[in-house]
Amino acid sequence: MAKKDFHLLLVFDNKKYQAKIVRELKPVYTVAGATTSNDLFTKLRKKEWSLVIIDHEFSRMKTDELQQKIVRFCPHIVFVVYSHLERNKISEKLQRYRAIDYILYTPKVFDFAEKVHKAVRWTILQKEIMFLSGKITTLADSIKTLSKKIEDAY
């Protein structure tokens, strides 16, 4: 998968910070931001996103409520949670959110971008593993069928 084919949606309340991150990531990925719930669901309707990075306290909603709505709308979506809170304070919630990773807030755009690159690499790797697992299963089934035909021939 070419990285520009990777669609990344940043869901933050902080418009200035989000704009900086989008500028940093746009040369590498297809990136968009959402700063309101309406904006978020409009963008989810228009495109299939490879990864959604969502602020733990987005739109003053409880993240689990928002996540449930998003998952009902897009059941296969992959999340990373972004927060000002330390991981140990929200780790139980991270599992409920189905988050694959956690990014602690940093004012340094470059540091945040590096964490996003890591999450993107992990997401791409997982999709490739799932694809290859399917191919291996198909190949194993073909070998069993061929083996059975050879046995029946003798």
C-alpha positions in Angstrom: 0.0 0.0 0.0 1.4 3.4 -1.0 1.4 5.7 2.0 -0.6 8.3 0.0 -3.3 5.6 -0.3 -3.5 5.5 3.5 -6.5 7.7 4.7 -6.0 9.2 8.1 -8.7 11.1 10.0 -7.7 13.3 12.9 -10.5 14.0 15.3 -9.5 16.8 17.7 -11.2 19.8 19.3 -8.0 21.9 19.1 -8.2 23.3 15.6 -4.8 25.0 15.6 -3.0 21.9 16.8 -4.9 19.7 14.4 -4.0 22.1 11.5 -0.3 21.8 12.3 -0.5 18.0 12.4 -2.4 17.9 9.1 0.3 20.0 7.5 3.0 17.8 8.8 1.4 14.5 7.7 -0.2 15.6 4.4 2.9 15.1 2.2 2.9 11.4 3.3 -0.8 10.4 3.8 -4.3 11.5 2.7 -5.2 13.4 5.8 -8.3 15.3 7.0 -9.4 16.6 10.3 -12.8 16.8 12.1 -13.4 19.2 14.9 -17.1 18.6 15.5 -19.3 15.5 15.7 -21.3 16.6 12.6 -18.0 17.1 10.7 -16.8 13.7 11.9 -19.8 11.8 10.7 -19.9 13.7 7.4 -16.3 12.6 6.8 -17.0 9.1 7.8 -19.9 8.9 5.3 -17.8 10.2 2.4 -14.6 8.1 2.7 -13.3 4.8 4.1 -10.6 5.8 6.6 -7.6 3.5 7.2 -7.1 5.0 10.7 -8.9 7.4 13.0 -7.0 9.2 15.7 -9.5 10.6 18.2 -9.0 12.9 21.1 -10.0 11.2 24.3 -12.1 14.2 25.3 -13.4 15.1 21.8 -16.5 17.3 21.7 -16.9 17.0 25.5 -18.5 13.6 24.8 -17.6 10.5 26.6 -15.2 8.7 24.2 -16.9 5.3 24.7 -20.3 6.8 23.6 -18.7 8.4 20.6 -16.8 5.3 19.7 -19.9 3.2 19.9 -21.7 5.5 17.5 -18.7 5.4 15.1 -18.4 1.6 15.3 -22.1 1.3 14.5 -21.6 3.5 11.5 -18.2 2.0 10.4 -17.7 -1.4 12.1 -14.2 -2.1 10.8 -12.7 1.3 11.7 -9.3 1.3 13.5 -8.7 3.7 16.3 -5.8 5.4 18.1 -6.7 7.4 21.2 -4.9 10.7 21.7 -5.0 12.2 25.3 -3.4 14.6 27.8 -3.9 11.8 30.4 -1.2 9.3 31.1 -1.8 5.8 29.7 -2.3 4.2 33.1 -5.2 6.6 33.9 -7.2 5.5 30.8 -5.7 2.0 30.0 -8.9 0.2 30.9 -10.9 2.5 28.6 -8.5 2.0 25.8 -9.4 -1.6 25.5 -13.1 -0.8 25.4 -12.5 1.7 22.7 -10.8 -1.0 20.6 -7.9 1.3 20.3 -4.8 -0.2 18.8 -2.5 2.4 20.3 -2.4 5.5 22.5 -0.7 8.8 21.9 0.1 11.1 24.8 -0.3 14.8 23.9 2.9 16.6 23.0 3.1 20.2 21.9 5.9 19.1 19.5 4.3 18.4 16.1 7.3 16.3 14.9 7.1 14.0 17.9 3.3 13.6 17.5 3.8 12.8 13.8 6.4 10.2 14.6 3.9 8.4 16.8 1.3 8.6 14.0 3.8 7.0 11.6 4.3 4.2 14.1 0.5 3.6 14.3 0.2 3.7 10.5 3.0 1.1 10.1 1.3 -1.1 12.6 -2.1 -0.8 10.8 -0.6 -1.5 7.4 1.3 -4.5 8.8 -1.9 -5.9 10.4 -3.9 -5.6 7.1 -1.1 -7.4 5.3 -1.0 -10.2 7.8 -4.8 -10.6 7.5 -4.5 -10.7 3.7 -1.7 -13.2 3.8 -3.5 -15.4 6.3 -6.4 -15.6 3.9 -4.1 -16.6 1.1 -2.4 -19.2 3.3 -5.8 -20.7 4.2 -6.9 -20.8 0.5 -3.6 -22.4 -0.4 -3.9 -25.0 2.4 -7.4 -25.9 1.2 -6.2 -26.3 -2.3 -3.4 -28.6 -1.1 -5.9 -30.7 0.8 -8.1 -31.0 -2.2 -5.2 -31.9 -4.5 -3.9 -34.4 -1.9 -7.4 -36.1 -1.8 -7.5 -36.3 -5.6 -4.1 -38.0 -5.7 -5.2 -40.5 -3.0 -8.4 -41.3 -4.9 -6.4 -41.8 -8.1 -4.3 -44.6 -6.5 
